[in-house]
Each structure stands twice: as structure tokens, then as C-alpha cells.
Amino acid sequence: MVDEGATTLNLLGFFCPVPIHETRRAVEASDGESMFEVICDDPETLHDMPALCDRMGLDLLLSLIHISEPTRRYAISYAVVCVKK
């Protein structure tokens, strides 16, 4: 789904504040320009990820996508964050 050079953060099953905290931690630990694929099923991610990007001056390259599966309790929220320092 994303460039091969992207770091995938699989945060399925974690709820607020873990997805945002782990994304922030990965961004702060990165060198230079990096891209992250953040996958999580916390519905709050739809609001929290754009807010994190605004606060940290990051580019949200792809809008969040809902992927509904009948076997899942919640839709999967999917975000791709491009980090530019």
C-alpha cells in the first residue's frame, strides 16, 4: 500500500492514547525524512492523527480510510504519515 521504505506501525487492538503515543515516539526517533504507515482500529484515530500531524508539523499524505469487515467490531482506520524534519 505504501512505499517499500515506509515503516509500518501495526497498532491494531490498541486504543487511545496508544496509537498516537507510539506514532509520536516513532516520528521523534526517526532521522530526516521518513514515511510511516500507521494501521489501527481505534475510531478516535480519525480525529487524533490529523491533530498529531498539525501539532508536529507533519504531512498527512493520505486521508484516513475506513475498511469495514463483517468480522471486526470496528472499522479499521488507516493512515499514512510522511514525516519531514
C-alpha positions as CSV (number, residue, x, y, z in Angstrom):
1,M,0.0,0.0,0.0
2,V,2.9,2.3,0.7
3,D,6.5,2.7,-0.5
4,E,8.8,-0.1,0.4
5,G,10.8,2.3,2.5
6,A,7.9,3.1,4.8
7,T,7.9,1.9,8.4
8,T,4.7,0.1,9.3
9,L,3.2,0.6,12.8
10,N,0.7,-2.1,13.3
11,L,-1.4,-0.8,16.2
12,L,-4.5,-2.9,15.8
13,G,-6.2,-3.6,19.1
14,F,-4.8,-0.6,20.8
15,F,-6.9,2.3,21.8
16,C,-6.3,6.0,22.8
17,P,-3.8,7.2,23.6
18,V,-1.5,4.3,22.5
19,P,-1.7,4.8,18.6
20,I,-0.9,8.5,18.9
21,H,1.8,7.9,21.5
22,E,3.5,5.2,19.5
23,T,3.3,7.2,16.3
24,R,4.8,10.3,18.0
25,R,7.6,8.1,19.5
26,A,8.4,6.6,16.1
27,V,8.5,10.0,14.5
28,E,10.7,11.5,17.2
29,A,13.2,8.6,16.9
30,S,13.4,8.9,13.1
31,D,16.2,10.5,11.2
32,G,15.5,13.1,8.5
33,E,12.6,12.5,6.1
34,S,10.7,9.3,6.9
35,M,7.4,7.7,5.9
36,F,5.1,5.8,8.3
37,E,2.2,3.5,7.6
38,V,0.0,3.5,10.7
39,I,-2.7,0.9,10.9
40,C,-5.1,0.9,13.8
41,D,-8.7,0.2,14.6
42,D,-9.3,2.9,17.2
43,P,-12.1,5.0,15.8
44,E,-10.6,8.1,17.5
45,T,-7.6,7.9,15.1
46,L,-9.8,9.6,12.6
47,H,-9.6,12.8,14.7
48,D,-6.3,12.2,16.6
49,M,-4.0,11.5,13.7
50,P,-4.7,14.8,11.8
51,A,-4.3,16.7,15.1
52,L,-1.0,15.0,15.8
53,C,0.3,15.9,12.3
54,D,-0.8,19.5,12.8
55,R,0.9,19.7,16.2
56,M,4.2,18.2,15.0
57,G,4.3,19.8,11.6
58,L,3.9,16.6,9.7
59,D,2.3,15.9,6.4
60,L,-0.7,13.5,6.3
61,L,-0.3,12.1,2.8
62,L,-3.4,10.0,2.6
63,S,-6.7,10.6,4.2
64,L,-7.8,8.1,6.7
65,I,-9.7,5.2,5.2
66,H,-12.4,3.0,6.7
67,I,-12.1,-0.6,5.9
68,S,-15.2,-2.4,7.2
69,E,-15.1,-6.2,7.7
70,P,-18.1,-8.1,9.0
71,T,-15.9,-10.0,11.5
72,R,-14.5,-6.9,13.1
73,R,-16.2,-4.9,15.8
74,Y,-14.9,-1.6,14.4
75,A,-13.9,-0.3,11.0
76,I,-10.1,-0.3,10.5
77,S,-8.7,3.2,10.5
78,Y,-5.7,3.5,8.1
79,A,-3.3,6.4,7.9
80,V,-0.1,7.2,6.1
81,V,2.1,9.8,7.6
82,C,5.0,11.4,5.8
83,V,7.5,12.9,8.3
84,K,9.6,15.8,7.2
85,K,12.0,17.3,9.6
